[in-house]
Amino acid sequence: MIQNDGEADTIKGHPLSQPLADQLSIITHGEKGASVYRGSTKVMTVPALKVDAVDTTGAGDTFVGYFVTTLCEQLGSGKSFDLNQVTDAMIEHALIRASKAASIAVSKAGAMDSIPQAAMLL
């Protein structure tokens, strides 16, 4: 489950959110980065890159897209997505890449036009 601070506060304690949160939960904190939880235990926090934000539209979508894509790339093609196969190192790599992509996205105006191409993250 990936959510921002406001969403996390809203669904905290809701019975439907619990099964997902028990496995893996990521909470984004805007310019303060993102934290990863396994159950109620904080596993890590990755800081956001410092940029001059122009427009935050699409930042969350960019973050989620790059995070999930990076995890899938690390698991390899043709494999089913099993959270038991996802290591903390894989999560950290995906978080850093997603954070970088979202930081680039907020430095430009617009939604679609601000999403960086993968080559821009190298």
VMD Tcl script that builds the backbone (N, CA, C; Angstrom):
set m [mol new atoms 366]
animate dup $m
set s [atomselect $m all]
$s set {name element resname resid chain x y z} {
  {N N MET 1 A 0.854 -1.159 0.000}
  {CA C MET 1 A 0.000 0.000 0.000}
  {C C MET 1 A 0.907 1.230 0.000}
  {N N ILE 2 A 0.622 2.172 -0.876}
  {CA C ILE 2 A 1.370 3.432 -0.936}
  {C C ILE 2 A 0.370 4.561 -0.733}
  {N N GLN 3 A 0.683 5.437 0.210}
  {CA C GLN 3 A -0.208 6.558 0.494}
  {C C GLN 3 A 0.610 7.754 0.973}
  {N N ASN 4 A -0.006 8.923 0.909}
  {CA C ASN 4 A 0.667 10.102 1.450}
  {C C ASN 4 A 0.251 10.280 2.909}
  {N N ASP 5 A 0.833 11.263 3.579}
  {CA C ASP 5 A 0.539 11.493 5.001}
  {C C ASP 5 A -0.954 11.639 5.278}
  {N N GLY 6 A -1.634 12.436 4.472}
  {CA C GLY 6 A -3.061 12.681 4.682}
  {C C GLY 6 A -3.889 11.422 4.513}
  {N N GLU 7 A -3.578 10.647 3.478}
  {CA C GLU 7 A -4.303 9.391 3.256}
  {C C GLU 7 A -4.045 8.409 4.394}
  {N N ALA 8 A -2.807 8.352 4.853}
  {CA C ALA 8 A -2.466 7.440 5.944}
  {C C ALA 8 A -3.242 7.784 7.211}
  {N N ASP 9 A -3.380 9.079 7.506}
  {CA C ASP 9 A -4.146 9.497 8.679}
  {C C ASP 9 A -5.617 9.136 8.531}
  {N N THR 10 A -6.154 9.281 7.324}
  {CA C THR 10 A -7.572 9.023 7.079}
  {C C THR 10 A -7.927 7.546 7.251}
  {N N ILE 11 A -7.076 6.646 6.749}
  {CA C ILE 11 A -7.436 5.230 6.786}
  {C C ILE 11 A -6.855 4.476 7.987}
  {N N LYS 12 A -6.089 5.168 8.809}
  {CA C LYS 12 A -5.484 4.505 9.967}
  {C C LYS 12 A -6.557 3.799 10.798}
  {N N GLY 13 A -6.347 2.529 11.037}
  {CA C GLY 13 A -7.276 1.770 11.856}
  {C C GLY 13 A -8.475 1.204 11.115}
  {N N HIS 14 A -8.652 1.562 9.846}
  {CA C HIS 14 A -9.782 1.028 9.081}
  {C C HIS 14 A -9.530 -0.453 8.816}
  {N N PRO 15 A -10.521 -1.308 9.069}
  {CA C PRO 15 A -10.297 -2.755 8.925}
  {C C PRO 15 A -9.875 -3.215 7.534}
  {N N LEU 16 A -10.317 -2.526 6.497}
  {CA C LEU 16 A -9.940 -2.939 5.145}
  {C C LEU 16 A -8.478 -2.623 4.821}
  {N N SER 17 A -7.896 -1.663 5.521}
  {CA C SER 17 A -6.506 -1.299 5.249}
  {C C SER 17 A -5.528 -2.220 5.964}
  {N N GLN 18 A -5.947 -2.899 6.976}
  {CA C GLN 18 A -5.038 -3.671 7.815}
  {C C GLN 18 A -4.315 -4.813 7.115}
  {N N PRO 19 A -4.996 -5.660 6.315}
  {CA C PRO 19 A -4.257 -6.759 5.676}
  {C C PRO 19 A -3.094 -6.285 4.809}
  {N N LEU 20 A -3.282 -5.198 4.070}
  {CA C LEU 20 A -2.203 -4.671 3.242}
  {C C LEU 20 A -1.114 -4.042 4.088}
  {N N ALA 21 A -1.505 -3.265 5.076}
  {CA C ALA 21 A -0.531 -2.587 5.933}
  {C C ALA 21 A 0.300 -3.591 6.723}
  {N N ASP 22 A -0.252 -4.753 7.008}
  {CA C ASP 22 A 0.499 -5.772 7.732}
  {C C ASP 22 A 1.669 -6.293 6.913}
  {N N GLN 23 A 1.561 -6.225 5.588}
  {CA C GLN 23 A 2.631 -6.718 4.724}
  {C C GLN 23 A 3.674 -5.632 4.450}
  {N N LEU 24 A 3.266 -4.612 3.746}
  {CA C LEU 24 A 4.192 -3.555 3.346}
  {C C LEU 24 A 3.406 -2.284 3.136}
  {N N SER 25 A 3.902 -1.210 3.691}
  {CA C SER 25 A 3.211 0.067 3.589}
  {C C SER 25 A 4.249 1.160 3.384}
  {N N ILE 26 A 3.984 2.049 2.428}
  {CA C ILE 26 A 4.874 3.178 2.160}
  {C C ILE 26 A 4.070 4.444 2.332}
  {N N ILE 27 A 4.622 5.358 3.114}
  {CA C ILE 27 A 3.970 6.647 3.325}
  {C C ILE 27 A 4.907 7.724 2.802}
  {N N THR 28 A 4.395 8.515 1.850}
  {CA C THR 28 A 5.198 9.607 1.299}
  {C C THR 28 A 4.951 10.868 2.124}
  {N N HIS 29 A 6.026 11.636 2.279}
  {CA C HIS 29 A 5.976 12.844 3.103}
  {C C HIS 29 A 6.350 14.094 2.302}
  {N N GLY 30 A 6.076 14.090 1.014}
  {CA C GLY 30 A 6.400 15.255 0.180}
  {C C GLY 30 A 7.886 15.558 0.207}
  {N N GLU 31 A 8.240 16.805 0.509}
  {CA C GLU 31 A 9.653 17.215 0.495}
  {C C GLU 31 A 10.476 16.575 1.607}
  {N N LYS 32 A 9.817 15.828 2.496}
  {CA C LYS 32 A 10.534 15.156 3.588}
  {C C LYS 32 A 10.869 13.701 3.255}
  {N N GLY 33 A 10.485 13.220 2.073}
  {CA C GLY 33 A 10.851 11.872 1.665}
  {C C GLY 33 A 9.731 10.868 1.818}
  {N N ALA 34 A 10.088 9.627 2.119}
  {CA C ALA 34 A 9.114 8.540 2.250}
  {C C ALA 34 A 9.613 7.534 3.273}
  {N N SER 35 A 8.669 6.904 3.959}
  {CA C SER 35 A 8.990 5.882 4.958}
  {C C SER 35 A 8.342 4.565 4.573}
  {N N VAL 36 A 9.017 3.480 4.922}
  {CA C VAL 36 A 8.522 2.138 4.640}
  {C C VAL 36 A 8.271 1.422 5.960}
  {N N TYR 37 A 7.126 0.757 6.012}
  {CA C TYR 37 A 6.749 -0.012 7.189}
  {C C TYR 37 A 6.451 -1.437 6.777}
  {N N ARG 38 A 6.848 -2.372 7.604}
  {CA C ARG 38 A 6.392 -3.757 7.520}
  {C C ARG 38 A 5.576 -3.949 8.787}
  {N N GLY 39 A 4.256 -4.035 8.615}
  {CA C GLY 39 A 3.382 -4.007 9.782}
  {C C GLY 39 A 3.478 -2.636 10.423}
  {N N SER 40 A 3.689 -2.576 11.711}
  {CA C SER 40 A 3.807 -1.283 12.405}
  {C C SER 40 A 5.262 -0.882 12.625}
  {N N THR 41 A 6.202 -1.658 12.078}
  {CA C THR 41 A 7.625 -1.381 12.256}
  {C C THR 41 A 8.170 -0.568 11.088}
  {N N LYS 42 A 8.738 0.595 11.395}
  {CA C LYS 42 A 9.369 1.401 10.347}
  {C C LYS 42 A 10.683 0.736 9.959}
  {N N VAL 43 A 10.805 0.414 8.684}
  {CA C VAL 43 A 11.982 -0.271 8.169}
  {C C VAL 43 A 13.041 0.734 7.729}
  {N N MET 44 A 12.584 1.805 7.080}
  {CA C MET 44 A 13.528 2.815 6.592}
  {C C MET 44 A 12.801 4.082 6.185}
  {N N THR 45 A 13.565 5.147 6.119}
  {CA C THR 45 A 13.089 6.416 5.573}
  {C C THR 45 A 14.123 6.882 4.559}
  {N N VAL 46 A 13.652 7.289 3.403}
  {CA C VAL 46 A 14.534 7.810 2.357}
  {C C VAL 46 A 14.191 9.278 2.164}
  {N N PRO 47 A 15.168 10.172 2.282}
  {CA C PRO 47 A 14.881 11.601 2.118}
  {C C PRO 47 A 14.588 11.951 0.662}
  {N N ALA 48 A 13.812 12.997 0.479}
  {CA C ALA 48 A 13.555 13.509 -0.874}
  {C C ALA 48 A 14.758 14.344 -1.315}
  {N N LEU 49 A 14.946 14.435 -2.602}
  {CA C LEU 49 A 15.982 15.317 -3.127}
  {C C LEU 49 A 15.526 16.759 -2.971}
  {N N LYS 50 A 16.441 17.642 -2.706}
  {CA C LYS 50 A 16.108 19.058 -2.558}
  {C C LYS 50 A 16.026 19.708 -3.936}
  {N N VAL 51 A 14.838 20.201 -4.269}
  {CA C VAL 51 A 14.626 20.884 -5.547}
  {C C VAL 51 A 13.729 22.090 -5.310}
  {N N ASP 52 A 13.733 23.005 -6.263}
  {CA C ASP 52 A 12.786 24.119 -6.240}
  {C C ASP 52 A 11.512 23.647 -6.920}
  {N N ALA 53 A 10.484 23.366 -6.128}
  {CA C ALA 53 A 9.233 22.851 -6.672}
  {C C ALA 53 A 8.492 23.933 -7.443}
  {N N VAL 54 A 8.060 23.597 -8.639}
  {CA C VAL 54 A 7.287 24.495 -9.495}
  {C C VAL 54 A 5.817 24.083 -9.470}
  {N N ASP 55 A 5.561 22.778 -9.562}
  {CA C ASP 55 A 4.198 22.253 -9.635}
  {C C ASP 55 A 4.213 20.813 -9.121}
  {N N THR 56 A 3.444 20.542 -8.074}
  {CA C THR 56 A 3.444 19.192 -7.495}
  {C C THR 56 A 2.430 18.252 -8.158}
  {N N THR 57 A 1.696 18.748 -9.153}
  {CA C THR 57 A 0.735 17.900 -9.862}
  {C C THR 57 A 1.455 16.712 -10.483}
  {N N GLY 58 A 1.003 15.522 -10.192}
  {CA C GLY 58 A 1.578 14.320 -10.770}
  {C C GLY 58 A 2.746 13.734 -9.999}
  {N N ALA 59 A 3.167 14.383 -8.923}
  {CA C ALA 59 A 4.318 13.879 -8.168}
  {C C ALA 59 A 4.030 12.505 -7.562}
  {N N GLY 60 A 2.861 12.344 -6.984}
  {CA C GLY 60 A 2.507 11.059 -6.376}
  {C C GLY 60 A 2.393 9.953 -7.402}
  {N N ASP 61 A 1.768 10.247 -8.527}
  {CA C ASP 61 A 1.645 9.245 -9.596}
  {C C ASP 61 A 3.019 8.852 -10.129}
  {N N THR 62 A 3.891 9.829 -10.282}
  {CA C THR 62 A 5.246 9.560 -10.754}
  {C C THR 62 A 5.980 8.672 -9.752}
  {N N PHE 63 A 5.864 9.007 -8.465}
  {CA C PHE 63 A 6.512 8.223 -7.415}
  {C C PHE 63 A 6.031 6.769 -7.451}
  {N N VAL 64 A 4.722 6.579 -7.457}
  {CA C VAL 64 A 4.157 5.221 -7.430}
  {C C VAL 64 A 4.565 4.445 -8.681}
  {N N GLY 65 A 4.472 5.083 -9.836}
  {CA C GLY 65 A 4.830 4.408 -11.084}
  {C C GLY 65 A 6.273 3.943 -11.107}
  {N N TYR 66 A 7.185 4.814 -10.711}
  {CA C TYR 66 A 8.598 4.442 -10.702}
  {C C TYR 66 A 8.905 3.428 -9.609}
  {N N PHE 67 A 8.250 3.546 -8.461}
  {CA C PHE 67 A 8.482 2.588 -7.384}
  {C C PHE 67 A 8.093 1.179 -7.812}
  {N N VAL 68 A 6.873 1.024 -8.312}
  {CA C VAL 68 A 6.379 -0.298 -8.711}
  {C C VAL 68 A 7.180 -0.848 -9.898}
  {N N THR 69 A 7.455 -0.016 -10.866}
  {CA C THR 69 A 8.231 -0.455 -12.031}
  {C C THR 69 A 9.619 -0.940 -11.616}
  {N N THR 70 A 10.257 -0.218 -10.730}
  {CA C THR 70 A 11.596 -0.596 -10.277}
  {C C THR 70 A 11.569 -1.918 -9.520}
  {N N LEU 71 A 10.573 -2.114 -8.667}
  {CA C LEU 71 A 10.458 -3.409 -7.981}
  {C C LEU 71 A 10.256 -4.542 -8.973}
  {N N CYS 72 A 9.392 -4.326 -9.949}
  {CA C CYS 72 A 9.127 -5.363 -10.953}
  {C C CYS 72 A 10.374 -5.672 -11.764}
  {N N GLU 73 A 11.130 -4.654 -12.127}
  {CA C GLU 73 A 12.375 -4.868 -12.870}
  {C C GLU 73 A 13.357 -5.711 -12.057}
  {N N GLN 74 A 13.413 -5.457 -10.765}
  {CA C GLN 74 A 14.338 -6.204 -9.906}
  {C C GLN 74 A 13.904 -7.660 -9.720}
  {N N LEU 75 A 12.600 -7.904 -9.732}
  {CA C LEU 75 A 12.102 -9.278 -9.591}
  {C C LEU 75 A 12.300 -10.083 -10.863}
  {N N GLY 76 A 12.403 -9.410 -11.996}
  {CA C GLY 76 A 12.604 -10.099 -13.265}
  {C C GLY 76 A 11.293 -10.334 -13.987}
  {N N SER 77 A 11.373 -10.421 -15.292}
  {CA C SER 77 A 10.161 -10.590 -16.092}
  {C C SER 77 A 9.605 -11.997 -15.930}
  {N N GLY 78 A 8.312 -12.087 -16.059}
  {CA C GLY 78 A 7.642 -13.369 -16.008}
  {C C GLY 78 A 7.392 -13.898 -14.606}
  {N N LYS 79 A 7.877 -13.190 -13.592}
  {CA C LYS 79 A 7.654 -13.645 -12.226}
  {C C LYS 79 A 6.431 -12.946 -11.653}
  {N N SER 80 A 5.716 -13.669 -10.825}
  {CA C SER 80 A 4.584 -13.037 -10.159}
  {C C SER 80 A 5.117 -12.130 -9.060}
  {N N PHE 81 A 4.327 -11.139 -8.728}
  {CA C PHE 81 A 4.750 -10.176 -7.709}
  {C C PHE 81 A 4.421 -10.744 -6.336}
  {N N ASP 82 A 5.451 -11.182 -5.628}
  {CA C ASP 82 A 5.296 -11.778 -4.307}
  {C C ASP 82 A 6.085 -10.932 -3.315}
  {N N LEU 83 A 5.392 -10.303 -2.376}
  {CA C LEU 83 A 6.066 -9.434 -1.408}
  {C C LEU 83 A 7.102 -10.178 -0.574}
  {N N ASN 84 A 6.970 -11.488 -0.455}
  {CA C ASN 84 A 7.956 -12.260 0.299}
  {C C ASN 84 A 9.308 -12.305 -0.410}
  {N N GLN 85 A 9.322 -12.040 -1.708}
  {CA C GLN 85 A 10.571 -12.022 -2.474}
  {C C GLN 85 A 11.230 -10.648 -2.462}
  {N N VAL 86 A 10.534 -9.646 -1.979}
  {CA C VAL 86 A 11.031 -8.273 -2.010}
  {C C VAL 86 A 11.873 -8.009 -0.762}
  {N N THR 87 A 13.141 -7.731 -0.979}
  {CA C THR 87 A 14.056 -7.467 0.127}
  {C C THR 87 A 14.077 -5.981 0.471}
  {N N ASP 88 A 14.605 -5.668 1.637}
  {CA C ASP 88 A 14.737 -4.263 2.025}
  {C C ASP 88 A 15.650 -3.508 1.064}
  {N N ALA 89 A 16.679 -4.166 0.558}
  {CA C ALA 89 A 17.579 -3.513 -0.409}
  {C C ALA 89 A 16.842 -3.178 -1.708}
  {N N MET 90 A 15.949 -4.061 -2.143}
  {CA C MET 90 A 15.155 -3.799 -3.345}
  {C C MET 90 A 14.219 -2.615 -3.109}
  {N N ILE 91 A 13.613 -2.583 -1.933}
  {CA C ILE 91 A 12.708 -1.482 -1.590}
  {C C ILE 91 A 13.466 -0.166 -1.544}
  {N N GLU 92 A 14.630 -0.177 -0.927}
  {CA C GLU 92 A 15.422 1.057 -0.831}
  {C C GLU 92 A 15.807 1.562 -2.215}
  {N N HIS 93 A 16.240 0.662 -3.093}
  {CA C HIS 93 A 16.596 1.055 -4.460}
  {C C HIS 93 A 15.386 1.664 -5.179}
  {N N ALA 94 A 14.228 1.022 -5.045}
  {CA C ALA 94 A 13.007 1.515 -5.689}
  {C C ALA 94 A 12.592 2.865 -5.114}
  {N N LEU 95 A 12.724 3.027 -3.794}
  {CA C LEU 95 A 12.373 4.309 -3.160}
  {C C LEU 95 A 13.266 5.438 -3.643}
  {N N ILE 96 A 14.552 5.173 -3.721}
  {CA C ILE 96 A 15.497 6.209 -4.174}
  {C C ILE 96 A 15.181 6.613 -5.609}
  {N N ARG 97 A 14.918 5.641 -6.458}
  {CA C ARG 97 A 14.603 5.937 -7.866}
  {C C ARG 97 A 13.277 6.686 -7.982}
  {N N ALA 98 A 12.273 6.247 -7.223}
  {CA C ALA 98 A 10.959 6.908 -7.258}
  {C C ALA 98 A 11.054 8.330 -6.726}
  {N N SER 99 A 11.834 8.514 -5.685}
  {CA C SER 99 A 12.007 9.853 -5.105}
  {C C SER 99 A 12.702 10.786 -6.097}
  {N N LYS 100 A 13.706 10.263 -6.771}
  {CA C LYS 100 A 14.405 11.067 -7.782}
  {C C LYS 100 A 13.447 11.461 -8.908}
  {N N ALA 101 A 12.646 10.509 -9.372}
  {CA C ALA 101 A 11.700 10.787 -10.455}
  {C C ALA 101 A 10.674 11.832 -10.028}
  {N N ALA 102 A 10.134 11.697 -8.812}
  {CA C ALA 102 A 9.148 12.666 -8.319}
  {C C ALA 102 A 9.782 14.043 -8.136}
  {N N SER 103 A 11.033 14.085 -7.710}
  {CA C SER 103 A 11.734 15.368 -7.546}
  {C C SER 103 A 11.907 16.069 -8.889}
  {N N ILE 104 A 12.210 15.308 -9.918}
  {CA C ILE 104 A 12.316 15.893 -11.262}
  {C C ILE 104 A 10.940 16.379 -11.712}
  {N N ALA 105 A 9.904 15.589 -11.444}
  {CA C ALA 105 A 8.551 15.947 -11.879}
  {C C ALA 105 A 8.082 17.268 -11.272}
  {N N VAL 106 A 8.356 17.505 -10.000}
  {CA C VAL 106 A 7.870 18.738 -9.369}
  {C C VAL 106 A 8.677 19.963 -9.781}
  {N N SER 107 A 9.799 19.751 -10.430}
  {CA C SER 107 A 10.618 20.895 -10.855}
  {C C SER 107 A 10.141 21.487 -12.180}
  {N N LYS 108 A 9.079 20.894 -12.750}
  {CA C LYS 108 A 8.515 21.372 -14.016}
  {C C LYS 108 A 7.012 21.559 -13.861}
  {N N ALA 109 A 6.438 22.401 -14.689}
  {CA C ALA 109 A 4.991 22.617 -14.664}
  {C C ALA 109 A 4.284 21.506 -15.437}
  {N N GLY 110 A 3.067 21.211 -15.004}
  {CA C GLY 110 A 2.232 20.232 -15.701}
  {C C GLY 110 A 2.317 18.855 -15.087}
  {N N ALA 111 A 1.484 17.975 -15.596}
  {CA C ALA 111 A 1.442 16.609 -15.077}
  {C C ALA 111 A 2.228 15.672 -15.991}
  {N N MET 112 A 1.668 15.313 -17.120}
  {CA C MET 112 A 2.315 14.357 -18.029}
  {C C MET 112 A 3.678 14.845 -18.522}
  {N N ASP 113 A 3.759 16.115 -18.868}
  {CA C ASP 113 A 5.009 16.642 -19.413}
  {C C ASP 113 A 6.137 16.673 -18.391}
  {N N SER 114 A 5.789 16.618 -17.106}
  {CA C SER 114 A 6.825 16.701 -16.079}
  {C C SER 114 A 7.388 15.344 -15.680}
  {N N ILE 115 A 6.744 14.258 -16.099}
  {CA C ILE 115 A 7.218 12.923 -15.726}
  {C C ILE 115 A 8.505 12.627 -16.494}
  {N N PRO 116 A 9.583 12.336 -15.783}
  {CA C PRO 116 A 10.860 12.123 -16.471}
  {C C PRO 116 A 10.936 10.776 -17.182}
  {N N GLN 117 A 11.686 10.741 -18.254}
  {CA C GLN 117 A 12.002 9.488 -18.923}
  {C C GLN 117 A 13.016 8.733 -18.060}
  {N N ALA 118 A 13.017 7.420 -18.154}
  {CA C ALA 118 A 13.900 6.600 -17.322}
  {C C ALA 118 A 15.374 6.998 -17.491}
  {N N ALA 119 A 15.781 7.375 -18.689}
  {CA C ALA 119 A 17.170 7.746 -18.939}
  {C C ALA 119 A 17.591 8.974 -18.121}
  {N N MET 120 A 16.619 9.802 -17.730}
  {CA C MET 120 A 16.946 11.002 -16.946}
  {C C MET 120 A 17.320 10.659 -15.500}
  {N N LEU 121 A 17.080 9.418 -15.082}
  {CA C LEU 121 A 17.359 9.027 -13.707}
  {C C LEU 121 A 18.729 8.389 -13.527}
  {N N LEU 122 A 19.449 8.207 -14.608}
  {CA C LEU 122 A 20.758 7.564 -14.529}
  {C C LEU 122 A 21.800 8.472 -13.926}
}
mol reanalyze $m
mol bondsrecalc $m
mol representation Tube
mol addrep $m
